[in-house]
Amino acid sequence: MVPFSGWNMPVQYTNIMDEHNTVRTKAGLFDTCHMGEFNVKGANAKKFLQMMLVNDIEMLIPGKSQYSMMCYENGGIIDDLFVYMINEEEYMLVVNADTTDKDFEWLTKHKFKEVELENLSRKTGKIDLQGPLSEKILQNICNHNISTLNRFRFVDAAVDGKKVIISRTGYTGEDGFEIYSDSDDTVNIWNLILENGKEEKIKPIGLGARDTLRLEACYNLHGHETNEKISPVEASSGWAVRVHKTNFFGKEILIEQKKNGTKKINAAFEMIDKAIARDHYEVQKNNQEIGIVTSGTFSPTFKKSIGLAFIQKEFSSPGTEIDILIRGKAHKAKIIKKPFYPYKGKHIDIKEDQKWKIQKNLSTLKSMNG
């Protein structure tokens, strides 16, 4: 157990290698109660979130979630987060633990009329069930047919008679679910999932394997690949910045960066020499510093050392050889194409979005025509 953003968190239950492989081949259960949850509602909730976040809220429909970022005026990332659209006037934001208070203060500072904002973090429990057998395990104790749930979709359901939100999302590269409940019910749901997953050899998973899993999938971790000095474009997440929107924080500089590029960018690498690159290690090319490692580990899946680095863009092409300075000695590595481990779960169903929007437009036309 280690202190983490005001919480005591498990690094491992058995060992990182075992837990990592369990998620890749069976199913693992993560305690993610440290994450923050906000409720945003009101007639202007959508307009407010369009201003505060870089992604386009108009792309959401009820029951769908979206990855986004919240930025300062200079494009620096306050936090990366997920937005859940409950209905057109109510949303849930899921934010990182170490930025929860800062995020809420920033949102409150810019809140305007007909927007209600509530921090539900202490009232909300969250656990993540991830891995190829996760659907089978959860279905046994859930009252909703979750096989119909596509990626980035969520639904109100019940587990053991307790109200939950089940979302087909996660941060491992595997199929899986995030389960939100009243904090008083979370321990019971946790135990129930572990009990019902015994046949599938489910295991609880700690922070160590959580990090190796997300790194293989090349998912950013706030404070590593993203922070207040790095923009979404520099973090290789420019795809989540929708510059066609009306004004939002950081818009001008992000438009310029998407158009003309940036001097530095986040890139993936694998070690050629037998060594493990860690956070903050210097990256070199021809004995000159070109960047810094943001995350590094030994990959349990690929049995080699991998990492992410914030480096000068001209050296970020796959195949480019670089050096990582480890305890004063240069070790060879090379840039590779992201991700190391492609997502294995269910994919987005665009037809669902189109069907809902067509029905909404028809309803609006009928209303206008009396």
C-alpha positions as CSV (number, residue, x, y, z in Angstrom):
1,M,0.0,0.0,0.0
2,V,1.2,3.5,-0.9
3,P,-0.1,7.0,-0.4
4,F,-1.7,8.4,-3.6
5,S,-3.4,11.8,-3.9
6,G,-4.7,11.5,-0.3
7,W,-5.7,7.9,-0.6
8,N,-4.0,4.6,0.4
9,M,-3.7,2.6,-2.7
10,P,-2.5,-1.0,-3.4
11,V,0.5,-1.3,-5.7
12,Q,0.1,-5.1,-5.9
13,Y,-1.9,-8.0,-4.4
14,T,0.2,-10.9,-5.8
15,N,2.8,-9.4,-8.2
16,I,2.7,-7.0,-11.1
17,M,3.5,-9.6,-13.8
18,D,0.8,-12.0,-12.5
19,E,-1.8,-9.3,-12.3
20,H,-1.0,-7.9,-15.7
21,N,-1.3,-11.3,-17.4
22,T,-4.5,-12.0,-15.5
23,V,-6.2,-8.9,-17.1
24,R,-4.8,-9.8,-20.6
25,T,-6.1,-13.4,-20.5
26,K,-8.9,-13.5,-17.9
27,A,-10.3,-10.7,-15.8
28,G,-9.1,-8.3,-13.1
29,L,-10.8,-6.0,-10.7
30,F,-9.5,-2.5,-9.9
31,D,-10.3,-0.2,-7.0
32,T,-10.6,3.2,-8.7
33,C,-12.6,5.0,-6.0
34,H,-9.9,7.7,-5.9
35,M,-11.2,9.1,-9.2
36,G,-13.3,12.2,-9.0
37,E,-16.9,12.6,-10.2
38,F,-18.8,15.8,-10.9
39,N,-22.4,16.3,-11.9
40,V,-23.1,19.2,-14.4
41,K,-26.7,20.0,-15.2
42,G,-29.0,22.7,-16.3
43,A,-30.3,24.4,-19.4
44,N,-26.8,25.7,-20.3
45,A,-24.9,22.5,-19.2
46,K,-23.9,21.6,-22.8
47,K,-22.9,25.2,-23.7
48,F,-20.8,25.4,-20.5
49,L,-19.0,22.1,-21.2
50,Q,-18.4,23.1,-24.8
51,M,-16.5,26.2,-23.5
52,M,-14.6,24.3,-20.8
53,L,-13.5,21.2,-22.7
54,V,-11.6,20.7,-26.0
55,N,-13.7,17.8,-27.5
56,D,-17.2,18.4,-29.0
57,I,-20.1,17.6,-26.7
58,E,-22.4,17.7,-29.7
59,M,-21.0,14.3,-30.7
60,L,-22.5,12.8,-27.6
61,I,-25.9,11.2,-27.3
62,P,-27.6,10.1,-24.0
63,G,-25.8,7.0,-22.7
64,K,-22.5,7.7,-24.4
65,S,-19.2,8.9,-23.0
66,Q,-16.2,10.7,-24.5
67,Y,-12.6,11.3,-23.7
68,S,-11.6,15.0,-23.4
69,M,-9.3,17.5,-21.8
70,M,-9.7,20.7,-19.9
71,C,-7.1,23.4,-20.7
72,Y,-5.9,26.8,-19.7
73,E,-5.9,29.8,-22.1
74,N,-2.3,28.9,-23.1
75,G,-3.3,25.3,-24.1
76,G,-1.8,23.7,-21.1
77,I,-3.7,20.7,-19.8
78,I,-5.4,21.1,-16.5
79,D,-6.7,17.5,-16.6
80,D,-7.7,14.7,-19.0
81,L,-11.1,13.3,-18.3
82,F,-14.2,11.5,-19.4
83,V,-17.6,13.1,-20.1
84,Y,-20.8,11.0,-19.7
85,M,-24.0,12.4,-21.3
86,I,-27.0,11.4,-19.1
87,N,-29.4,13.6,-21.0
88,E,-29.2,16.9,-22.9
89,E,-29.2,18.9,-19.7
90,E,-27.2,16.6,-17.4
91,Y,-23.6,15.2,-17.6
92,M,-21.1,13.4,-15.4
93,L,-17.4,14.2,-15.5
94,V,-14.9,11.7,-14.3
95,V,-11.6,13.3,-13.4
96,N,-8.2,12.3,-12.0
97,A,-7.7,12.1,-8.2
98,D,-4.8,14.5,-7.9
99,T,-6.6,17.2,-9.9
100,T,-10.1,16.8,-8.5
101,D,-10.1,19.9,-6.3
102,K,-8.3,22.0,-8.9
103,D,-10.7,20.9,-11.6
104,F,-13.8,21.7,-9.5
105,E,-12.4,25.1,-8.6
106,W,-11.7,25.9,-12.3
107,L,-15.2,24.8,-13.4
108,T,-16.8,26.7,-10.5
109,K,-14.8,29.9,-11.4
110,H,-16.3,29.9,-14.9
111,K,-19.8,28.6,-14.3
112,F,-22.6,30.8,-15.6
113,K,-26.4,31.0,-15.3
114,E,-28.5,27.9,-15.6
115,V,-25.6,25.6,-14.8
116,E,-25.5,23.5,-11.6
117,L,-22.2,21.9,-10.5
118,E,-21.8,19.3,-7.8
119,N,-18.8,17.4,-6.6
120,L,-20.0,13.8,-6.1
121,S,-16.6,12.3,-5.5
122,R,-17.0,11.3,-1.8
123,K,-20.5,9.9,-2.5
124,T,-19.4,7.9,-5.5
125,G,-17.6,4.5,-5.5
126,K,-15.9,3.3,-8.7
127,I,-14.5,-0.1,-9.5
128,D,-13.2,-1.4,-12.9
129,L,-13.6,-4.9,-14.2
130,Q,-11.3,-5.5,-17.1
131,G,-10.3,-8.4,-19.3
132,P,-11.7,-10.8,-22.0
133,L,-13.9,-12.6,-19.4
134,S,-15.3,-9.5,-17.7
135,E,-18.6,-9.5,-19.6
136,K,-19.3,-13.1,-18.5
137,I,-18.5,-12.3,-14.9
138,L,-20.5,-9.1,-14.7
139,Q,-23.5,-10.5,-16.5
140,N,-24.0,-13.1,-13.8
141,I,-24.8,-10.5,-11.2
142,C,-26.3,-7.7,-13.3
143,N,-29.9,-7.1,-14.3
144,H,-29.1,-5.6,-17.7
145,N,-28.0,-7.4,-20.9
146,I,-24.6,-5.9,-21.1
147,S,-23.7,-7.8,-24.3
148,T,-25.7,-5.1,-26.1
149,L,-23.5,-2.4,-24.6
150,N,-20.9,-1.1,-27.1
151,R,-17.7,0.8,-26.3
152,F,-18.1,4.2,-24.7
153,R,-21.7,3.4,-23.8
154,F,-23.2,3.3,-20.3
155,V,-26.5,2.3,-18.7
156,D,-28.3,2.5,-15.4
157,A,-28.5,-0.9,-14.0
158,A,-28.6,-2.9,-10.7
159,V,-26.1,-5.3,-9.1
160,D,-27.4,-7.3,-6.2
161,G,-30.3,-4.8,-6.1
162,K,-28.0,-1.8,-5.8
163,K,-28.2,1.0,-8.3
164,V,-25.2,1.4,-10.5
165,I,-24.0,2.9,-13.7
166,I,-22.2,0.4,-15.9
167,S,-19.9,1.8,-18.6
168,R,-18.1,-0.2,-21.3
169,T,-14.9,1.7,-20.9
170,G,-11.5,1.3,-19.2
171,Y,-7.8,2.1,-19.4
172,T,-6.2,-1.3,-20.1
173,G,-6.5,-2.0,-23.8
174,E,-8.9,-4.8,-23.0
175,D,-12.7,-5.1,-23.1
176,G,-14.2,-4.2,-19.7
177,F,-16.5,-2.1,-17.6
178,E,-16.4,0.8,-15.1
179,I,-19.0,0.4,-12.4
180,Y,-20.2,3.5,-10.5
181,S,-22.2,3.1,-7.3
182,D,-23.1,4.8,-4.1
183,S,-19.9,4.6,-2.0
184,D,-21.7,2.7,0.7
185,D,-22.5,-0.1,-1.7
186,T,-19.0,-0.4,-3.3
187,V,-17.4,-2.9,-0.9
188,N,-20.4,-5.3,-1.3
189,I,-20.2,-5.0,-5.1
190,W,-16.4,-5.6,-5.1
191,N,-16.8,-8.7,-3.0
192,L,-19.7,-10.0,-5.1
193,I,-17.7,-9.6,-8.3
194,L,-14.7,-11.4,-6.9
195,E,-16.9,-14.2,-5.6
196,N,-18.7,-14.7,-8.9
197,G,-15.5,-14.6,-10.9
198,K,-13.8,-17.4,-9.0
199,E,-14.4,-19.9,-11.8
200,E,-12.8,-17.5,-14.3
201,K,-9.9,-17.0,-11.9
202,I,-10.5,-13.3,-11.4
203,K,-8.0,-11.4,-9.3
204,P,-7.8,-7.9,-7.7
205,I,-5.3,-5.7,-9.5
206,G,-3.1,-3.0,-8.1
207,L,-1.5,0.3,-9.3
208,G,1.5,-1.4,-10.7
209,A,-0.3,-3.5,-13.3
210,R,-2.7,-0.7,-14.0
211,D,0.4,1.3,-15.2
212,T,1.9,-1.5,-17.3
213,L,-1.5,-2.2,-18.9
214,R,-2.2,1.4,-19.9
215,L,1.4,1.9,-21.0
216,E,1.2,-1.0,-23.4
217,A,-2.0,0.5,-24.8
218,C,-0.2,4.0,-25.0
219,Y,-2.8,5.7,-22.9
220,N,-1.7,9.0,-21.3
221,L,-1.4,9.3,-17.6
222,H,-1.9,12.8,-16.1
223,G,1.3,14.1,-14.5
224,H,3.3,12.1,-16.9
225,E,2.2,12.5,-20.6
226,T,-0.1,15.4,-19.8
227,N,0.3,18.4,-17.5
228,E,-0.1,22.2,-17.4
229,K,3.0,22.7,-19.5
230,I,1.9,20.3,-22.3
231,S,-0.9,20.9,-24.8
232,P,-3.2,18.1,-26.1
233,V,-1.5,18.4,-29.5
234,E,2.0,17.9,-27.9
235,A,0.6,15.0,-25.9
236,S,-0.4,13.3,-29.3
237,S,-4.1,13.8,-28.4
238,G,-4.8,16.4,-31.0
239,W,-7.6,14.1,-32.4
240,A,-9.6,15.0,-29.3
241,V,-9.4,18.8,-30.0
242,R,-12.4,20.0,-32.1
243,V,-11.3,23.4,-33.4
244,H,-14.5,23.9,-35.4
245,K,-16.3,24.6,-32.1
246,T,-17.1,28.1,-30.8
247,N,-14.8,29.6,-28.2
248,F,-13.2,27.2,-25.7
249,F,-10.1,27.7,-23.5
250,G,-6.9,27.3,-25.4
251,K,-8.6,27.4,-28.8
252,E,-6.3,29.9,-30.6
253,I,-3.0,28.2,-29.7
254,L,-4.4,24.7,-30.3
255,I,-5.6,25.8,-33.8
256,E,-2.2,27.1,-34.5
257,Q,-0.5,23.9,-33.3
258,K,-2.8,21.6,-35.2
259,K,-2.2,23.6,-38.4
260,N,1.6,24.1,-38.1
261,G,2.6,21.4,-35.7
262,T,4.7,21.6,-32.5
263,K,8.4,21.4,-31.7
264,K,8.0,18.5,-29.4
265,I,5.6,15.6,-29.3
266,N,4.9,12.4,-27.3
267,A,6.3,9.3,-28.9
268,A,6.5,5.6,-28.1
269,F,9.9,3.7,-27.9
270,E,11.2,0.3,-27.1
271,M,14.7,-0.4,-25.7
272,I,17.3,-2.1,-27.9
273,D,19.8,-2.5,-25.1
274,K,18.8,-4.5,-22.0
275,A,17.7,-1.7,-19.7
276,I,14.6,-0.2,-18.3
277,A,13.9,3.5,-19.0
278,R,12.1,5.3,-16.2
279,D,10.3,8.6,-15.8
280,H,12.5,11.7,-16.2
281,Y,15.4,9.9,-17.8
282,E,17.0,12.1,-20.5
283,V,16.6,11.2,-24.2
284,Q,19.5,11.9,-26.5
285,K,20.3,11.8,-30.2
286,N,24.0,12.2,-31.3
287,N,24.9,13.0,-27.7
288,Q,22.5,15.9,-27.6
289,E,19.4,16.1,-25.4
290,I,16.2,15.9,-27.4
291,G,13.6,15.2,-24.7
292,I,12.7,13.3,-21.6
293,V,11.0,9.9,-20.7
294,T,7.5,10.4,-19.4
295,S,6.7,6.7,-18.6
296,G,8.8,3.6,-18.8
297,T,8.5,0.0,-17.7
298,F,9.2,-3.7,-18.6
299,S,6.3,-5.0,-20.7
300,P,4.9,-8.3,-19.3
301,T,3.1,-9.0,-22.6
302,F,6.1,-8.4,-25.0
303,K,8.9,-9.2,-22.6
304,K,10.8,-6.1,-23.4
305,S,11.3,-2.6,-22.0
306,I,9.0,0.1,-23.5
307,G,8.1,3.6,-22.8
308,L,6.7,7.0,-23.8
309,A,8.8,10.1,-24.2
310,F,8.3,13.8,-24.9
311,I,10.8,14.6,-27.6
312,Q,11.7,16.9,-30.5
313,K,9.3,16.1,-33.3
314,E,12.0,15.6,-36.0
315,F,13.1,12.5,-34.1
316,S,9.7,11.0,-33.6
317,S,9.3,8.9,-36.8
318,P,9.0,5.1,-36.2
319,G,12.4,3.4,-36.7
320,T,14.4,6.3,-35.5
321,E,17.2,5.2,-33.1
322,I,17.6,7.2,-29.9
323,D,19.6,7.0,-26.7
324,I,18.2,6.9,-23.1
325,L,20.6,8.1,-20.4
326,I,20.4,5.6,-17.6
327,R,22.6,6.3,-14.6
328,G,24.9,8.4,-16.7
329,K,25.3,5.8,-19.5
330,A,23.6,5.9,-22.9
331,H,21.4,2.9,-23.8
332,K,20.0,2.4,-27.3
333,A,16.3,2.5,-28.1
334,K,14.1,3.1,-31.1
335,I,10.9,4.9,-31.8
336,I,7.9,2.7,-32.8
337,K,4.4,3.2,-34.0
338,K,1.7,3.5,-31.3
339,P,0.3,1.5,-29.7
340,F,2.3,-1.4,-28.5
341,Y,-1.0,-3.2,-27.7
342,P,-4.1,-2.5,-29.8
343,Y,-7.5,-2.4,-28.1
344,K,-9.1,-5.8,-28.0
345,G,-12.7,-5.1,-26.9
346,K,-15.9,-4.0,-28.5
347,H,-15.9,-1.0,-30.8
348,I,-18.2,2.0,-31.2
349,D,-21.4,1.6,-33.1
350,I,-21.9,4.8,-35.2
351,K,-25.4,3.6,-36.3
352,E,-26.7,4.1,-32.7
353,D,-25.6,7.8,-32.8
354,Q,-27.1,8.3,-36.2
355,K,-30.4,6.7,-35.3
356,W,-30.8,8.8,-32.1
357,K,-30.0,12.1,-34.0
358,I,-32.5,11.3,-36.8
359,Q,-35.2,10.6,-34.2
360,K,-34.3,13.8,-32.3
361,N,-34.5,15.9,-35.6
362,L,-37.8,14.3,-36.5
363,S,-39.2,15.1,-33.0
364,T,-38.0,18.7,-33.3
365,L,-39.6,19.1,-36.7
366,K,-42.9,17.7,-35.4
367,S,-42.8,20.0,-32.5
368,M,-42.2,23.0,-34.7
369,N,-45.0,22.0,-37.0
370,G,-47.4,21.5,-34.1
